[in-house]
Amino acid sequence: MKLRSKLDAPVHKNLIYILPGLILYAAFVFGPIVSAVGISLTDWNGLGLPTWVGLQNYAGLFSDERFYLSLKNNAELMVFYCVLPLGLGIGLAAILWNMKPREQLMLRTMLFLPYIMPTAVLGIIWAWLYNPAFGPINQGLRLLGLGSLALPWLGDFTFVLPAVGLVATWYFFGFCMVIFMSGMQRLDPNLFDAARVDGATGLQTFRTVTLPLLLPEIRVVLLLTVIASIKSFDLIFTMTRGGPANATLVPNIYMYQLGFQLNRFGYAAAVAIIGAILIFTVNYAIHRLVRPADEGAN
């Protein structure tokens, strides 16, 4: 017994050091998650006592057309949040990698600048740029004699989603580029020399050497951009508030409308829980599908 107590003593001492972190995690992460799950099982207007309804809120989501519309819009926005920034980022990283250090530093800094700004501020700025009456985009088109292309970008049912999505692409592609350039720094230069000796062109070297070796960075970029797309709120809220006619409605905007405009906090919490499940599901799929060859072998 004495020997066992001596062996257990260091463990108890270590728990003292991690206890503050556990308390903060429980208070600000785990606690709100558990509360959201509990609220999602109730009918609550935010003022009175919640009424237990079980899985009724979740059953209602399966027949909610607006919820399906928000998921559809979110899926389309993933192209602008994930696919385009990834493609532009890796292409620009390959171009900048062959430049001189001074030019590379200057361009890398300029392209990364949008990412350091709050997305809510960017939404306000781009809403002004898209303004159909005095916005610089339409004014520039009119000066070039292309007045027929001047549209109410944020009021057009066809172009509003791409208009908002392009702002997200502009925000994320510099971040993706920096991630890929940091990944290129760890690659062995001898591999590129060997490919050059074998007669591979620049495109062939990029496709067969650079791209497979950057799979860890591609996975990180996909994880972060997918999470950002599913959690998208502030950019869309400041630009369109989900309009026109729900053309840019996404789950987080819908959750905001349900909770803070309609006082249906239980139903809004159910939307939030479904969003969290989607994030975990998509991230698990990315972890399983986007893996380097050596990791997949293990």
VOBA-1610 file (N, C-alpha, C; in pm, whole numbers, padded with zeros to 5 digits, always signed):
BEGIN
Met+00081-00121+00000Met+00000+00000+00000Met+00085+00126+00000Lys+00192+00123+00078Lys+00280+00239+00084Lys+00346+00262-00052Leu+00389+00149-00115Leu+00454+00162-00246Leu+00356+00220-00348Arg+00233+00174-00346Arg+00132+00222-00440Arg+00103+00370-00420Ser+00095+00415-00294Ser+00068+00556-00268Ser+00181+00645-00315Lys+00304+00593-00305Lys+00417+00671-00354Lys+00415+00683-00506Leu+00372+00576-00574Leu+00366+00581-00719Leu+00253+00673-00766Asp+00145+00680-00689Asp+00031+00764-00729Asp+00054+00911-00698Ala+00144+00942-00608Ala+00165+01081-00566Ala+00200+01175-00680Pro+00295+01139-00769Pro+00327+01230-00879Pro+00209+01259-00968Val+00121+01159-00988Val+00003+01180-01073Val-00087+01286-01012His-00107+01279-00882His-00191+01377-00814His-00130+01517-00822Lys+00002+01523-00812Lys+00068+01653-00823Lys+00053+01710-00963Asn+00062+01625-01065Asn+00046+01673-01202Asn-00096+01723-01227Leu-00195+01659-01163Leu-00333+01703-01181Leu-00353+01845-01130Ile-00277+01884-01029Ile-00289+02020-00977Ile-00249+02122-01083Tyr-00148+02088-01164Tyr-00101+02183-01266Tyr-00200+02197-01382Ile-00270+02089-01415Ile-00363+02096-01528Ile-00505+02134-01484Leu-00527+02139-01352Leu-00661+02170-01303Leu-00712+02307-01348Pro-00630+02416-01344Pro-00681+02546-01394Pro-00725+02541-01539Gly-00646+02471-01623Gly-00686+02459-01764Gly-00814+02380-01781Leu-00830+02273-01701Leu-00953+02195-01708Leu-01075+02275-01665Ile-01057+02358-01562Ile-01168+02441-01516Ile-01209+02542-01623Leu-01110+02607-01685Leu-01140+02703-01791Leu-01206+02635-01910Tyr-01157+02516-01945Tyr-01215+02442-02058Tyr-01360+02403-02028Ala-01383+02356-01906Ala-01518+02317-01868Ala-01612+02437-01867Ala-01563+02553-01822Ala-01648+02671-01808Ala-01681+02734-01942Phe-01583+02738-02034Phe-01601+02815-02157Phe-01615+02730-02283Val-01591+02599-02276Val-01604+02513-02394Val-01704+02400-02367Phe-01670+02313-02276Phe-01753+02195-02252Phe-01889+02235-02194Gly-01889+02329-02099Gly-02015+02372-02038Gly-02114+02429-02138Pro-02073+02526-02223Pro-02167+02578-02324Pro-02217+02472-02422Ile-02129+02375-02455Ile-02173+02269-02547Ile-02284+02186-02484Val-02263+02147-02358Val-02365+02069-02287Val-02494+02151-02273Ser-02481+02280-02244Ser-02599+02366-02231Ser-02675+02376-02363Ala-02600+02388-02474Ala-02665+02397-02605Ala-02741+02268-02637Val-02681+02154-02605Val-02751+02027-02627Val-02878+02022-02545Gly-02870+02064-02418Gly-02990+02063-02333Gly-03098+02157-02384Ile-03058+02278-02425Ile-03156+02376-02475Ile-03221+02326-02604Ser-03144+02254-02687Ser-03199+02205-02814Ser-03310+02103-02793Leu-03322+02048-02674Leu-03427+01951-02643Leu-03547+02016-02576Thr-03551+02150-02581Thr-03660+02223-02515Thr-03723+02324-02611Asp-03837+02375-02570Asp-03901+02489-02637Asp-03886+02607-02542Trp-03801+02704-02579Trp-03767+02812-02487Trp-03763+02944-02561Asn-03828+03045-02504Asn-03830+03177-02566Asn-03724+03270-02510Gly-03637+03220-02422Gly-03530+03301-02366Gly-03565+03372-02238Leu-03693+03368-02197Leu-03736+03440-02077Leu-03793+03346-01971Gly-03895+03272-02007Gly-03959+03183-01910Gly-03881+03054-01892Leu-03947+02958-01827Leu-03885+02828-01806Leu-03894+02745-01934Pro-03786+02674-01970Pro-03790+02590-02090Pro-03890+02475-02074Thr-03954+02439-02184Thr-04047+02326-02187Thr-03982+02210-02260Trp-03975+02097-02196Trp-03908+01980-02255Trp-03990+01928-02373Val-03924+01915-02489Val-03991+01862-02609Val-03915+01745-02669Gly-03805+01705-02608Gly-03729+01591-02658Gly-03665+01621-02793Leu-03684+01531-02887Leu-03623+01544-03021Leu-03714+01615-03119Gln-03813+01684-03070Gln-03909+01750-03159Gln-03844+01856-03246Asn-03750+01932-03189Asn-03681+02034-03269Asn-03602+01972-03383Tyr-03534+01861-03356Tyr-03457+01794-03461Tyr-03548+01734-03567Ala-03662+01680-03525Ala-03758+01627-03622Ala-03811+01740-03712Gly-03831+01859-03652Gly-03878+01971-03731Gly-03778+02017-03837Leu-03647+02002-03807Leu-03546+02043-03904Leu-03551+01960-04032Phe-03590+01832-04022Phe-03595+01745-04139Phe-03705+01783-04236Ser-03801+01863-04191Ser-03908+01909-04280Ser-03904+02061-04299Asp-03793+02123-04259Asp-03779+02269-04266Asp-03712+02306-04398Glu-03786+02365-04490Glu-03730+02400-04622Glu-03622+02507-04611Arg-03640+02601-04518Arg-03540+02707-04502Arg-03408+02649-04451Phe-03414+02549-04366Phe-03292+02486-04318Phe-03220+02415-04432Tyr-03294+02344-04517Tyr-03231+02279-04632Tyr-03173+02381-04728Leu-03244+02494-04745Leu-03191+02600-04830Leu-03061+02656-04774Ser-03054+02672-04642Ser-02930+02723-04581Ser-02816+02625-04600Leu-02843+02496-04592Leu-02739+02395-04616Leu-02692+02399-04761Lys-02788+02417-04854Lys-02753+02425-04996Lys-02664+02546-05022Asn-02702+02660-04968Asn-02620+02780-04986Asn-02482+02762-04924Asn-02477+02697-04809Asn-02348+02675-04743Asn-02259+02583-04827Ala-02319+02481-04889Ala-02243+02391-04974Ala-02185+02466-05095Glu-02263+02557-05153Glu-02213+02635-05266Glu-02103+02731-05221Leu-02116+02787-05102Leu-02013+02879-05052Leu-01881+02807-05023Met-01886+02675-04999Met-01762+02601-04976Met-01668+02608-05094Val-01724+02624-05213Val-01639+02640-05332Val-01553+02766-05318Phe-01614+02873-05266Phe-01543+03000-05252Phe-01458+03005-05125Tyr-01500+02934-05022Tyr-01424+02932-04898Tyr-01308+02832-04902Cys-01323+02723-04975Cys-01227+02613-04968Cys-01154+02588-05101Val-01232+02559-05207Val-01172+02513-05332Val-01091+02623-05400Leu-01152+02739-05421Leu-01081+02848-05489Leu-00961+02899-05409Pro-00972+02925-05278Pro-00852+02967-05204Pro-00741+02863-05207Leu-00778+02734-05201Leu-00675+02630-05206Leu-00603+02632-05341Gly-00681+02637-05450Gly-00619+02638-05583Gly-00535+02762-05606Leu-00589+02880-05572Leu-00512+03003-05589Leu-00391+03006-05497Gly-00408+02959-05374Gly-00297+02962-05279Gly-00181+02876-05322Ile-00209+02755-05367Ile-00100+02665-05406Ile-00036+02711-05537Gly-00117+02769-05627Gly-00060+02821-05752Gly+00029+02942-05728Leu-00016+03035-05644Leu+00065+03153-05613Leu+00190+03115-05534Ala+00178+03015-05447Ala+00296+02971-05372Ala+00402+02916-05465Ala+00360+02841-05567Ala+00456+02787-05663Ala+00521+02899-05745Ile+00443+03003-05779Ile+00499+03114-05856Ile+00596+03196-05771Leu+00555+03230-05650Leu+00639+03313-05563Leu+00765+03240-05519Trp+00759+03108-05513Trp+00874+03030-05467Trp+00995+03047-05559Asn+00969+03076-05687Asn+01077+03091-05785Asn+01122+03236-05801Met+01069+03327-05719Met+01108+03468-05728Met+01226+03497-05636Lys+01285+03614-05655Lys+01392+03658-05568Lys+01336+03690-05430Pro+01418+03678-05325Pro+01367+03695-05187Pro+01298+03829-05163Arg+01350+03938-05220Arg+01290+04068-05194Arg+01152+04078-05256Glu+01139+04039-05384Glu+01008+04044-05450Glu+00911+03947-05385Gln+00963+03831-05343Gln+00879+03731-05279Gln+00821+03784-05148Leu+00905+03851-05068Leu+00859+03905-04941Leu+00754+04013-04962Met+00774+04098-05060Met+00681+04208-05086Met+00545+04155-05130Leu+00545+04063-05228Leu+00419+04010-05278Leu+00349+03924-05174Arg+00425+03847-05099Arg+00366+03762-04997Arg+00297+03846-04890Thr+00359+03958-04854Thr+00298+04047-04754Thr+00171+04111-04808Met+00174+04158-04932Met+00057+04223-04992Met-00061+04126-05003Leu-00032+04003-05046Leu-00140+03907-05065Leu-00196+03854-04934Phe-00116+03860-04828Phe-00161+03810-04698Phe-00239+03916-04619Leu-00228+04043-04659Leu-00289+04153-04583Leu-00440+04136-04558Pro-00521+04090-04656Pro-00665+04078-04626Pro-00694+03988-04508Tyr-00610+03888-04483Tyr-00640+03790-04378Tyr-00624+03848-04239Ile-00551+03958-04225Ile-00531+04013-04091Ile-00645+04107-04051Met-00738+04133-04144Met-00850+04223-04114Met-00970+04143-04065Pro-01050+04199-03974Pro-01173+04130-03931Pro-01270+04116-04048Thr-01332+04000-04058Thr-01423+03976-04169Thr-01546+04067-04165Ala-01587+04108-04045Ala-01700+04200-04036Ala-01666+04334-04101Val-01543+04382-04079Val-01498+04507-04142Val-01491+04491-04293Leu-01439+04376-04337Leu-01432+04351-04481Leu-01571+04347-04543Gly-01667+04291-04471Gly-01803+04287-04523Gly-01860+04426-04544Ile-01836+04516-04451Ile-01884+04654-04464Ile-01816+04723-04583Ile-01685+04703-04595Ile-01611+04766-04705Ile-01661+04716-04840Trp-01676+04583-04852Trp-01719+04528-04980Trp-01865+04558-05010Ala-01947+04574-04909Ala-02086+04616-04934Ala-02087+04754-04998Trp-01995+04841-04955Trp-01983+04973-05017Trp-01928+04961-05160Leu-01828+04874-05180Leu-01773+04856-05314Leu-01877+04803-05412Tyr-01968+04718-05363Tyr-02071+04660-05448Tyr-02193+04750-05465Asn-02198+04864-05397Asn-02316+04950-05401Asn-02353+04982-05547Pro-02478+04958-05586Pro-02514+04976-05728Pro-02514+05121-05774Ala-02533+05216-05683Ala-02544+05357-05723Ala-02408+05425-05728Phe-02331+05417-05619Phe-02204+05490-05614Phe-02085+05400-05582Gly-02103+05270-05587Gly-01993+05179-05560Gly-01885+05186-05666Pro-01757+05178-05628Pro-01648+05187-05725Pro-01652+05081-05834Ile-01706+04962-05805Ile-01709+04856-05907Ile-01799+04896-06023Asn-01922+04936-05993Asn-02014+04977-06100Asn-01970+05107-06166Gln-01914+05200-06087Gln-01864+05325-06145Gln-01751+05297-06243Gly-01663+05203-06206Gly-01554+05168-06297Gly-01605+05104-06425Leu-01706+05017-06413Leu-01763+04955-06533Leu-01826+05060-06625Arg-01891+05159-06567Arg-01953+05264-06650Arg-01846+05349-06718Leu-01737+05378-06648Leu-01629+05456-06709Leu-01565+05381-06826Leu-01563+05250-06818Leu-01506+05168-06926Leu-01604+05141-07038Gly-01724+05198-07028Gly-01825+05176-07130Gly-01896+05043-07117Leu-01888+04982-06999Leu-01952+04853-06975Leu-02067+04869-06876Gly-02146+04976-06896Gly-02256+05003-06805Gly-02359+04893-06799Ser-02370+04813-06908Ser-02468+04704-06907Ser-02431+04595-06808Leu-02303+04591-06768Leu-02258+04491-06670Leu-02270+04540-06527Ala-02306+04668-06509Ala-02323+04722-06374Ala-02453+04671-06316Leu-02443+04590-06212Leu-02559+04524-06154Leu-02573+04559-06006Pro-02692+04541-05951Pro-02707+04548-05804Pro-02657+04416-05743Trp-02527+04404-05729Trp-02464+04276-05700Trp-02522+04208-05577Leu-02547+04282-05472Leu-02598+04222-05349Leu-02750+04217-05345Gly-02814+04257-05454Gly-02959+04248-05463Gly-03006+04160-05576Asp-02912+04100-05647Asp-02945+04014-05760Asp-02946+03868-05712Phe-03055+03797-05738Phe-03069+03659-05691Phe-02963+03567-05751Thr-02916+03598-05871Thr-02820+03510-05939Thr-02677+03536-05892Phe-02641+03662-05873Phe-02502+03696-05850Phe-02468+03725-05704Val-02566+03730-05615Val-02535+03770-05478Val-02448+03666-05408Leu-02475+03538-05429Leu-02395+03435-05361Leu-02251+03434-05412Pro-02228+03437-05546Pro-02088+03449-05591Pro-02022+03579-05548Ala-02099+03688-05540Ala-02041+03816-05498Ala-01989+03808-05355Val-02066+03748-05266Val-02022+03730-05128Val-01910+03628-05121Gly-01923+03521-05199Gly-01821+03416-05196Gly-01685+03463-05243Leu-01681+03552-05342Leu-01553+03602-05391Leu-01480+03683-05285Val-01555+03748-05197Val-01492+03820-05086Val-01424+03720-04993Ala-01491+03607-04968Ala-01430+03502-04885Ala-01306+03445-04952Thr-01311+03428-05084Thr-01192+03379-05156Thr-01078+03477-05143Trp-01106+03605-05161Trp-01005+03710-05148Trp-00946+03714-05007Tyr-01029+03681-04909Tyr-00983+03681-04770Tyr-00892+03563-04739Phe-00921+03446-04794Phe-00851+03324-04754Phe-00733+03284-04842Phe-00727+03331-04969Phe-00626+03273-05057Phe-00484+03312-05014Gly-00466+03431-04956Gly-00333+03469-04908Gly-00289+03384-04791Phe-00382+03350-04703Phe-00352+03261-04592Phe-00310+03123-04642Cys-00385+03071-04739Cys-00349+02940-04797Cys-00212+02945-04862Met-00183+03054-04932Met-00053+03068-04997Met+00061+03062-04896Val+00047+03130-04783Val+00151+03131-04681Val+00171+02991-04623Ile+00061+02918-04600Ile+00071+02781-04549Ile+00148+02694-04647Phe+00119+02706-04776Phe+00187+02622-04875Phe+00334+02662-04891Met+00363+02790-04880Met+00503+02832-04890Met+00584+02782-04770Ser+00522+02781-04653Ser+00591+02725-04537Ser+00614+02575-04555Gly+00519+02507-04621Gly+00537+02365-04648Gly+00648+02339-04749Met+00662+02428-04847Met+00767+02411-04947Met+00906+02425-04886Gln+00918+02499-04778Gln+01049+02518-04714Gln+01104+02389-04654Arg+01017+02293-04623Arg+01064+02169-04564Arg+01095+02061-04669Leu+01066+02090-04796Leu+01091+01991-04900Leu+01239+01982-04933Asp+01284+01863-04963Asp+01425+01839-04995Asp+01455+01889-05137Pro+01547+01985-05153Pro+01579+02036-05288Pro+01632+01928-05381Asn+01692+01823-05326Asn+01746+01716-05410Asn+01638+01648-05493Leu+01516+01646-05442Leu+01406+01585-05517Leu+01378+01662-05645Phe+01383+01793-05637Phe+01358+01875-05755Phe+01476+01866-05854Asp+01597+01856-05801Asp+01713+01839-05887Asp+01705+01706-05961Ala+01661+01602-05891Ala+01648+01471-05956Ala+01541+01473-06064Ala+01431+01542-06037Ala+01325+01552-06137Ala+01373+01631-06259Arg+01454+01735-06234Arg+01507+01814-06344Arg+01603+01732-06429Val+01686+01650-06363Val+01780+01563-06435Val+01705+01460-06519Asp+01592+01412-06468Asp+01512+01314-06542Asp+01435+01376-06657Gly+01443+01508-06672Gly+01378+01575-06784Gly+01235+01618-06759Ala+01192+01621-06632Ala+01056+01661-06601Ala+01039+01811-06620Thr+00926+01851-06676Thr+00897+01993-06690Thr+00853+02049-06554Gly+00841+02182-06550Gly+00798+02244-06425Gly+00662+02197-06380Leu+00568+02181-06476Leu+00434+02135-06441Leu+00436+01990-06394Gln+00517+01907-06461Gln+00527+01766-06420Gln+00590+01755-06281Thr+00690+01837-06253Thr+00753+01835-06121Thr+00654+01877-06014Phe+00575+01978-06045Phe+00476+02025-05949Phe+00371+01918-05922Arg+00327+01848-06028Arg+00220+01749-06013Arg+00267+01621-05945Thr+00389+01578-05974Thr+00435+01448-05923Thr+00524+01457-05800Val+00582+01576-05773Val+00673+01588-05659Val+00616+01684-05554Thr+00590+01808-05597Thr+00549+01911-05501Thr+00412+01880-05440Leu+00314+01853-05525Leu+00177+01835-05478Leu+00162+01718-05380Pro+00217+01600-05410Pro+00203+01490-05312Pro+00271+01520-05179Leu+00384+01591-05182Leu+00456+01620-05058Leu+00388+01729-04976Leu+00297+01803-05038Leu+00225+01909-04966Leu+00090+01862-04912Leu+00064+01733-04913Leu-00064+01683-04864Leu-00090+01720-04717Pro+00011+01719-04628Pro-00018+01765-04490Pro-00069+01909-04485Glu-00008+01998-04566Glu-00053+02137-04569Glu-00191+02149-04634Ile-00217+02067-04736Ile-00348+02069-04800Ile-00455+02027-04701Arg-00424+01927-04619Arg-00520+01883-04519Arg-00548+01994-04417Val-00444+02062-04372Val-00463+02172-04276Val-00548+02282-04337Val-00520+02319-04461Val-00597+02424-04528Val-00743+02383-04542Leu-00767+02259-04582Leu-00904+02213-04598Leu-00979+02214-04464Leu-00913+02167-04359Leu-00978+02166-04229Leu-01018+02306-04185Leu-00926+02401-04197Leu-00952+02537-04149Leu-01057+02608-04234Thr-01049+02591-04366Thr-01145+02661-04453Thr-01284+02597-04446Val-01290+02465-04430Val-01421+02400-04417Val-01489+02445-04288Ile-01413+02449-04179Ile-01468+02498-04052Ile-01517+02642-04068Ala-01436+02726-04135Ala-01475+02866-04154Ala-01601+02878-04240Ser-01615+02792-04341Ser-01733+02801-04428Ser-01859+02759-04354Ile-01852+02653-04273Ile-01969+02608-04199Ile-02005+02708-04089Lys-01904+02774-04033Lys-01928+02873-03927Lys-01953+03013-03982Ser-01959+03029-04112Ser-01969+03162-04172Ser-02090+03238-04119Phe-02065+03360-04075Phe-02172+03444-04023Phe-02145+03592-04046Asp-02033+03643-03989Asp-02012+03787-03984Asp-02000+03849-04123Leu-01930+03782-04215Leu-01916+03837-04351Leu-02052+03847-04419Ile-02131+03741-04411Ile-02263+03740-04475Ile-02358+03835-04404Phe-02350+03840-04273Phe-02442+03926-04197Phe-02419+04072-04229Thr-02294+04114-04239Thr-02267+04256-04267Thr-02294+04293-04412Met-02294+04196-04503Met-02314+04227-04644Met-02460+04213-04687Thr-02527+04105-04646Thr-02661+04078-04699Thr-02763+04041-04593Arg-02716+04003-04472Arg-02806+03953-04366Arg-02889+03833-04413Gly-02834+03758-04506Gly-02902+03638-04555Gly-02990+03661-04677Gly-03008+03785-04718Gly-03094+03816-04832Gly-03016+03818-04963Pro-03082+03856-05070Pro-03226+03886-05081Pro-03308+03758-05090Ala-03418+03755-05018Ala-03510+03640-05018Ala-03437+03510-04987Asn-03352+03515-04884Asn-03279+03397-04835Asn-03178+03342-04937Ala-03137+03423-05033Ala-03042+03376-05133Ala-02904+03350-05074Thr-02870+03413-04962Thr-02741+03388-04896Thr-02762+03338-04754Leu-02879+03280-04728Leu-02905+03225-04595Leu-02818+03103-04570Val-02746+03102-04458Val-02664+02989-04417Val-02708+02948-04276Pro-02669+02829-04228Pro-02719+02783-04098Pro-02696+02880-03983Asn-02581+02945-03978Asn-02556+03037-03866Asn-02644+03161-03873Ile-02671+03211-03993Ile-02764+03323-04008Ile-02904+03279-03969Tyr-02942+03159-04011Tyr-03074+03106-03976Tyr-03086+03088-03825Met-02980+03040-03762Met-02979+03024-03617Met-02995+03159-03548Tyr-02929+03261-03598Tyr-02942+03396-03542Tyr-03086+03447-03555Gln-03145+03428-03671Gln-03282+03474-03692Gln-03379+03403-03598Leu-03361+03271-03583Leu-03450+03195-03497Leu-03437+03239-03351Gly-03314+03258-03305Gly-03293+03288-03165Gly-03321+03432-03128Phe-03265+03526-03202Phe-03268+03666-03160Phe-03376+03748-03227Gln-03443+03693-03327Gln-03553+03764-03390Gln-03688+03697-03363Leu-03689+03564-03359Leu-03813+03491-03336Leu-03823+03432-03196Asn-03717+03446-03115Asn-03715+03395-02977Asn-03742+03245-02970Arg-03694+03171-03068Arg-03706+03024-03067Arg-03568+02966-03037Phe-03525+02981-02912Phe-03389+02945-02876Phe-03366+02794-02879Gly-03467+02715-02847Gly-03452+02570-02852Gly-03428+02522-02994Tyr-03507+02574-03088Tyr-03493+02536-03228Tyr-03359+02587-03283Ala-03320+02708-03244Ala-03191+02763-03287Ala-03075+02678-03235Ala-03086+02631-03111Ala-02981+02546-03055Ala-02970+02415-03132Ala-03083+02362-03179Ala-03080+02240-03260Ala-03005+02263-03391Val-03025+02381-03451Val-02949+02415-03573Val-02800+02420-03543Ala-02764+02477-03428Ala-02622+02485-03390Ala-02562+02347-03370Ile-02635+02256-03307Ile-02584+02122-03283Ile-02566+02047-03415Ile-02659+02063-03508Ile-02645+02000-03640Ile-02522+02056-03711Gly-02498+02187-03699Gly-02379+02247-03759Gly-02252+02190-03701Ala-02250+02169-03569Ala-02132+02110-03505Ala-02109+01968-03554Ile-02218+01892-03568Ile-02205+01754-03618Ile-02151+01754-03761Leu-02196+01850-03843Leu-02146+01860-03980Leu-01996+01888-03981Ile-01952+01977-03893Ile-01809+02008-03886Ile-01728+01884-03850Phe-01771+01812-03749Phe-01699+01690-03710Phe-01700+01586-03821Thr-01812+01572-03890Thr-01823+01472-03996Thr-01732+01504-04113Val-01737+01631-04159Val-01654+01670-04273Val-01506+01664-04238Asn-01471+01707-04118Asn-01330+01702-04077Asn-01280+01559-04065Tyr-01365+01469-04018Tyr-01325+01328-04011Tyr-01302+01274-04151Ala-01391+01311-04245Ala-01374+01265-04383Ala-01244+01317-04443Ile-01210+01444-04414Ile-01085+01501-04465Ile-00965+01428-04405His-00970+01399-04276His-00861+01325-04211His-00842+01188-04274Arg-00951+01124-04313Arg-00942+00989-04369Arg-00900+00990-04515Leu-00945+01090-04590Leu-00922+01090-04735Leu-00794+01160-04776Val-00758+01269-04707Val-00639+01346-04745Val-00526+01309-04650Arg-00452+01206-04688Arg-00342+01159-04603Arg-00221+01130-04689Pro-00101+01168-04641Pro+00021+01132-04714Pro+00034+00981-04728Ala+00115+00938-04825Ala+00130+00795-04851Ala+00187+00721-04731Asp+00288+00779-04664Asp+00349+00711-04550Asp+00252+00701-04433Glu+00167+00802-04415Glu+00068+00797-04308Glu-00042+00698-04340Gly-00081+00691-04468Gly-00183+00595-04506Gly-00138+00452-04491Ala-00006+00428-04509Ala+00045+00293-04494Ala+00038+00246-04351Asn+00049+00341-04256Asn+00041+00304-04117Asn-00102+00275-04074
//
